[in-house]
Amino acid sequence: MDVFAWGVLPYVTLGLLIGGTVWRYRYDKFGWTTRSSELYESRLLRIASPLFHYGILVVVVGHAIGLVIPQSWTDAVGVSETLYHWGAGVFGMIAAIATIIGVALLIYRRRTTGPVFMATTANDKMMYLVLVCALIAGTFITLVGMADPHGPGVNYRETVGPWFRSIFLLRPDIDAMNDAPLRFHVHVLIGMLLFCLVPFTRLVHIFTAPVHYLFRPYIVYRSRDAQPAPGNRSTRRGWAPVGVKDRDR
């Protein structure tokens, strides 16, 4: 069971994440969207969306730093384990609170706003359920770590971190993950399930960054060429662009 959970499931997750994303892009480009519901309700959305998105961004960056960067690297630059632990805990709790409040408002808005609720699919409900479970499990881990910073299994960079990095070396360190407490096992399993759902839900939009907006040209508006209007009425002079020659209008 341990071999399947920590040595097989990670590659199943990566396969579904990569293969599913490629499939979605090739065969469902028009569905590659968050299906925005701002048209139906915007007051709550203006509060909930930034809270959730900025909060989850900090959560993802924190996970990436903790799992990818070995403890030996931070020790080498003079960052003690105590300093790292409290820094990660404080920023992690702030991000977790913002994310949970944001997703709670989004769910409340989706449930209480008629048109938004009508546009909610079973796929959306499952996605929200798994996402909330992952957030609660991660927040619980942070709370336990801050309450007892020297407790057994708190330093995930000695267990979950080496296991995570070993996956990409094609040598999964199953023993390292086995040494982690149960709460980490639960959180990782929920996280893998969430990644499996990404290509098949609205979460797929995380792979779409509007980079082209930084480089796109300005939109140039030109009026139509002056032509006689049908009938006896003469053509009215419309919008006169500033700084554009007559031949370009």
C-alpha positions as CSV (number, residue, x, y, z in Angstrom):
1,M,0.0,0.0,0.0
2,D,2.9,2.4,0.8
3,V,4.5,1.6,-2.5
4,F,1.2,2.4,-4.3
5,A,0.5,5.6,-2.4
6,W,4.0,7.1,-2.5
7,G,5.6,5.4,-5.4
8,V,2.8,4.9,-8.0
9,L,0.1,7.5,-7.3
10,P,2.5,10.5,-7.9
11,Y,3.2,9.3,-11.4
12,V,-0.5,8.7,-12.0
13,T,-1.2,12.2,-10.9
14,L,1.5,13.7,-13.1
15,G,0.2,11.6,-16.1
16,L,-3.4,12.9,-15.6
17,L,-2.2,16.5,-15.0
18,I,0.0,16.7,-18.1
19,G,-2.0,14.4,-20.4
20,G,-5.3,15.8,-19.3
21,T,-4.1,19.4,-19.9
22,V,-2.8,18.6,-23.3
23,W,-6.1,16.8,-24.2
24,R,-8.2,19.7,-22.8
25,Y,-6.2,22.2,-24.9
26,R,-6.5,20.2,-28.1
27,Y,-10.2,19.3,-27.8
28,D,-11.8,21.9,-25.6
29,K,-10.2,25.2,-26.2
30,F,-13.5,27.0,-25.9
31,G,-14.1,25.4,-22.5
32,W,-10.7,26.6,-21.3
33,T,-12.2,29.3,-19.1
34,T,-13.3,30.1,-15.6
35,R,-16.8,30.6,-16.9
36,S,-16.9,34.0,-15.2
37,S,-20.1,34.9,-13.5
38,E,-19.3,38.6,-12.8
39,L,-22.2,39.6,-15.0
40,Y,-24.6,38.1,-12.4
41,E,-23.0,39.5,-9.3
42,S,-20.0,41.6,-8.7
43,R,-20.2,43.1,-5.2
44,L,-19.1,39.9,-3.3
45,L,-16.8,38.8,-6.2
46,R,-14.7,42.0,-5.9
47,I,-13.9,41.0,-2.3
48,A,-13.8,37.2,-2.5
49,S,-11.8,36.8,-5.8
50,P,-8.7,38.9,-4.7
51,L,-8.6,37.3,-1.3
52,F,-8.7,33.8,-2.8
53,H,-6.3,34.3,-5.7
54,Y,-3.6,36.3,-3.8
55,G,-3.9,33.9,-0.8
56,I,-3.6,30.8,-2.9
57,L,-0.7,32.3,-4.8
58,V,1.2,32.8,-1.5
59,V,0.3,29.2,-0.5
60,V,1.6,27.7,-3.7
61,V,4.9,29.7,-3.5
62,G,5.3,28.6,0.1
63,H,4.8,25.0,-0.8
64,A,7.2,25.3,-3.7
65,I,9.9,26.8,-1.4
66,G,9.4,24.3,1.3
67,L,9.4,21.2,-0.9
68,V,11.9,22.2,-3.6
69,I,14.6,23.9,-1.5
70,P,16.5,21.5,0.7
71,Q,17.1,22.4,4.4
72,S,20.9,22.3,3.8
73,W,20.6,25.3,1.4
74,T,18.8,27.5,3.9
75,D,21.3,26.5,6.6
76,A,24.1,27.4,4.3
77,V,22.8,31.0,3.9
78,G,22.4,31.4,7.6
79,V,18.6,30.8,7.9
80,S,18.1,28.8,11.0
81,E,15.4,26.2,11.3
82,T,13.6,28.2,14.0
83,L,13.6,31.4,11.8
84,Y,12.4,29.4,8.7
85,H,9.7,27.6,10.7
86,W,8.2,30.8,12.2
87,G,8.5,32.7,8.9
88,A,6.7,29.9,7.0
89,G,4.1,29.6,9.8
90,V,3.2,33.2,10.1
91,F,3.0,33.9,6.3
92,G,1.3,30.5,5.8
93,M,-1.4,31.3,8.3
94,I,-2.0,34.8,6.8
95,A,-2.3,33.2,3.4
96,A,-4.4,30.4,4.6
97,I,-6.9,32.7,6.4
98,A,-7.2,34.9,3.3
99,T,-7.7,31.9,1.0
100,I,-10.3,30.2,3.3
101,I,-12.3,33.5,3.7
102,G,-12.1,34.0,-0.1
103,V,-13.3,30.6,-1.0
104,A,-16.0,30.7,1.7
105,L,-17.3,33.9,0.2
106,L,-17.1,32.4,-3.3
107,I,-19.1,29.4,-2.2
108,Y,-21.6,31.6,-0.4
109,R,-22.0,33.8,-3.4
110,R,-22.4,30.8,-5.7
111,R,-25.1,29.2,-3.4
112,T,-27.1,32.4,-2.7
113,T,-27.0,34.1,-6.1
114,G,-29.7,32.4,-8.3
115,P,-28.1,32.7,-11.8
116,V,-24.6,31.8,-10.4
117,F,-26.0,28.7,-8.6
118,M,-27.9,27.7,-11.8
119,A,-24.6,27.8,-13.7
120,T,-22.9,25.6,-11.1
121,T,-22.2,22.1,-12.3
122,A,-21.5,18.8,-10.4
123,N,-18.0,19.2,-11.6
124,D,-17.7,22.6,-9.8
125,K,-19.1,21.2,-6.6
126,M,-16.6,18.3,-6.5
127,M,-13.8,20.8,-7.3
128,Y,-14.8,23.1,-4.4
129,L,-15.1,20.1,-2.0
130,V,-11.6,18.8,-2.7
131,L,-10.1,22.3,-2.7
132,V,-11.7,23.2,0.7
133,C,-10.5,19.8,2.1
134,A,-7.0,20.5,1.0
135,L,-7.0,24.0,2.5
136,I,-8.4,22.7,5.8
137,A,-5.8,19.9,6.0
138,G,-3.0,22.3,5.2
139,T,-4.2,24.9,7.8
140,F,-4.4,22.2,10.4
141,I,-0.8,21.2,9.7
142,T,0.3,24.8,10.1
143,L,-1.6,25.2,13.4
144,V,-0.1,22.0,14.8
145,G,3.4,23.1,13.8
146,M,3.1,26.6,15.3
147,A,1.6,25.1,18.6
148,D,4.5,22.7,19.0
149,P,7.4,23.7,16.8
150,H,9.7,21.1,18.1
151,G,7.1,18.3,18.0
152,P,7.7,15.0,16.2
153,G,7.3,15.2,12.4
154,V,6.9,19.0,12.3
155,N,9.9,19.5,10.0
156,Y,8.4,18.3,6.7
157,R,11.7,19.2,4.9
158,E,13.1,16.0,6.4
159,T,10.3,13.8,5.2
160,V,7.9,15.2,2.6
161,G,10.5,17.4,0.9
162,P,13.0,14.6,0.1
163,W,10.1,12.4,-1.1
164,F,8.8,15.1,-3.4
165,R,12.1,15.8,-5.0
166,S,12.8,12.1,-5.4
167,I,9.7,11.7,-7.6
168,F,11.3,13.9,-10.3
169,L,14.5,11.8,-10.0
170,L,12.4,8.7,-10.8
171,R,13.6,7.2,-7.5
172,P,10.7,7.9,-5.0
173,D,11.9,7.8,-1.4
174,I,9.0,5.9,0.0
175,D,10.7,5.5,3.4
176,A,11.0,9.3,3.8
177,M,7.3,9.8,3.3
178,N,6.4,6.9,5.6
179,D,8.3,8.8,8.4
180,A,5.9,11.7,8.0
181,P,2.9,12.0,10.4
182,L,-0.6,11.0,9.3
183,R,-1.7,14.6,8.8
184,F,0.9,15.0,6.1
185,H,-0.2,11.8,4.4
186,V,-3.8,13.0,4.3
187,H,-2.8,16.4,3.0
188,V,-0.6,15.0,0.2
189,L,-3.3,12.5,-0.9
190,I,-5.9,15.3,-1.1
191,G,-3.4,17.4,-2.9
192,M,-2.8,14.7,-5.5
193,L,-6.5,14.3,-6.0
194,L,-6.8,18.1,-6.6
195,F,-4.1,18.0,-9.2
196,C,-5.8,15.1,-11.0
197,L,-9.0,17.3,-11.2
198,V,-7.2,20.4,-12.6
199,P,-7.3,19.6,-16.3
200,F,-11.0,18.6,-16.1
201,T,-12.4,21.6,-14.1
202,R,-12.3,25.4,-14.3
203,L,-9.0,25.1,-12.3
204,V,-7.3,24.5,-15.7
205,H,-7.1,28.3,-16.1
206,I,-4.1,28.4,-13.7
207,F,-2.0,27.4,-16.7
208,T,-3.2,30.5,-18.7
209,A,-1.3,33.7,-17.9
210,P,-2.3,36.8,-19.8
211,V,1.3,37.4,-20.8
212,H,0.3,38.6,-24.3
213,Y,-1.4,41.7,-22.7
214,L,2.1,43.0,-21.9
215,F,3.2,43.0,-25.5
216,R,0.0,43.5,-27.6
217,P,-0.2,46.7,-29.7
218,Y,-2.6,49.5,-28.9
219,I,-6.1,49.1,-30.3
220,V,-6.5,51.7,-33.1
221,Y,-10.0,52.9,-33.9
222,R,-10.6,54.2,-37.4
223,S,-13.8,55.6,-38.7
224,R,-15.3,54.4,-42.0
225,D,-14.2,56.0,-45.3
226,A,-16.5,58.9,-46.2
227,Q,-19.1,57.6,-48.7
228,P,-22.4,59.0,-49.8
229,A,-25.1,57.7,-47.6
230,P,-28.0,55.9,-49.2
231,G,-30.9,58.2,-50.0
232,N,-30.9,62.0,-50.1
233,R,-29.3,62.6,-46.6
234,S,-25.7,63.6,-46.6
235,T,-23.2,61.7,-44.5
236,R,-22.8,62.9,-40.9
237,R,-19.3,63.6,-39.6
238,G,-18.6,61.0,-37.0
239,W,-15.7,60.6,-34.6
240,A,-12.7,62.6,-35.6
241,P,-9.5,60.8,-34.5
242,V,-6.7,63.1,-33.2
243,G,-3.3,62.9,-34.9
244,V,-4.4,60.7,-37.7
245,K,-4.1,61.8,-41.3
246,D,-7.2,62.0,-43.5
247,R,-6.1,59.1,-45.6
248,D,-6.0,56.9,-42.5
249,R,-9.5,57.7,-41.3
